[in-house]
Amino acid sequence: MAKVRGAVIGCGFFSANHLNGWAELKDRCEIVAVCDADGAKAKAAAERFGIPARYTDAGTMLKEVKPDFVDIITTVNSHRALVELCAAHGTAIIVQKPLAIDWDDACALVGAAHKANVPIMVHENFRFQKPVLRAREILASGEIGDPTWARFSWRTNFDIYAGQPYLAETKRFILMDIGVHVLDVARAFLGEVDSVFCQTRSIKQGIAGEDMATVLMRHENGVTSVNDFTYESRHKPDPFPEMLLEVEGTKGALRLGLTGRLDVNSPKGARTENVEVPRLGWGHEPWFTIQDSVVTIQREWLDSLAGGRAAQTSGADNLRTFALVEACYKSAETGLPVTPARAG
């Protein structure tokens, strides 16, 4: 089977994880070009990963290289223009989360890909973390019965601003940066949502947006989920970068704790599973859980292309997650529950 030819746009903070991930999948995929508006960053990435071509203009790259897909790893303000550019070239698209700056842009860029009949996937990797996958597998097996209540939590004091200083100036902050991940996992576990109530706060001095949010959701199947996330928690040990969760069901319960500890109580009895995350050779503390999930979602992308099917986190699927983020902002502004929008 011929290797799929990919190109990367954006060689900043998180791109090394993507590029290392594609290298893990070198038997199926070859990255043939990188692009960044900052030529020095493009040059450094190309040299580090042995990539033959580098560009500072995405349009030129698409014309000259003609990749099978593009992995967009840029900040959110650039997503719509880049997705529409790739769609115009008939190039399949992966785009980092958050999908867009607002609901209108999100619908427009997914619509552009669909109109051009090119696959589009959002790099929404939290649902692909190995401990999360195992917890979801147990829930889906019916071992704890039908879910009745759940909590999905991300609480840390990790200095996220050191690697991404622009986040301090982002007016729509934690809901777009981390909330979109957590709410996506809630959807993956419990299904779609018909009501959202959200409260937000800004704790850290000198930032432009919210750094703490608590979200109560009623899912269409009647389940209630509590979703909370902050960069201003003071617990030790700090759980970064792990997401914690618990689900109660009609027959039992499960709880995912630190370092992949998964406690399950069901009619089979009580047990603890320790879900080990591979420590990739290029990985480093404390990022192993995230880095492994990057490879897993990239494998899902290649599988979807090979199988001619939509990826699990397709553009259409991620619009439903993005609608929850938009509902959270509206609820926080009005103080009222909000029904999430539905894409036309």
Buried (B, 14 or more C-beta within 10 A) or exposed (E): EEBBBBBBBBBBBBBBBBBBBBBBBEEBBBBBBBBBBEEEBBBBBBEEBEBEBBBBEBBEBBEEBBBBBBBBBBBBEBBBEBBBBBBEBEBBBBBBBBBBBBBEBBBBBBBBBBEBEBBBBBBBBBBBBBBBBBBBEBBEEEBBBEBBBBBBBBBBBBEBBEEBEEBBEBEBBBBBBBBBBBBBBBBBBBEBBEBBBBBBEBEBEEBEBBBBBBBBBBBEEEBBBBBBBBBBBEEEEBBBBBBBBBBBBEBBBBBBBEEBBBBBBBEEEEEEBEBEBBEBEEBEEBBBBBBBBBBBBBBBBBEBBEEEEBBBBBBBBBBBBBBBBBBBBBBBEEEEBBBBBEBE
